[in-house]
Amino acid sequence: MYNGSFIANLAQFAGQDEISDDRLQLDFSASYGLNDNFRVFTEVINITDAPVRFYQGVRSHPTFQEFYSWWARVGLKFNLSRC
């Protein structure tokens, strides 16, 4: 998923706007149907560990940066409507 940069907060003076930096986040998901009722699935989110960054006016003036790491889940889904 790609999010382009955008103005997050407008400032009173030019060049002091707070801007959200662009961000490329790579996610993965897959599922496999075992039969009509059961499906196994997995998801991995933010594989690239893309940070969230804000800066004031220019990128060399960062105001905020946070890393959320990656996370994953695996599960089994049961479809009641096919019973």
WODA-V911714 format. One record per pair of residues at least 24 apart in sequence whose ideal C-beta (glycine too) atoms are under 6 Angstrom apart, sorted by the first residue. I is the first residue (numbers start at 1). J is the second residue. D is the distance in Angstrom with one decimal. If there is no record, write none. Layout:
BEGIN
((I:J:D) (I:J:D))
END
This chain:
BEGIN
((1:25:4.9) (15:57:4.2) (16:56:5.9) (16:57:5.8) (18:54:5.5) (18:56:5.7) (19:55:5.6) (20:54:5.6) (21:53:4.0) (23:50:5.1) (24:50:5.9) (25:50:4.6) (36:82:4.8) (37:78:6.0) (37:79:5.3) (37:82:5.3) (38:78:6.0) (39:77:4.5) (40:76:5.5) (41:75:5.5) (42:74:4.7) (43:73:5.4) (44:72:4.4) (45:71:5.5) (46:70:4.6))
END
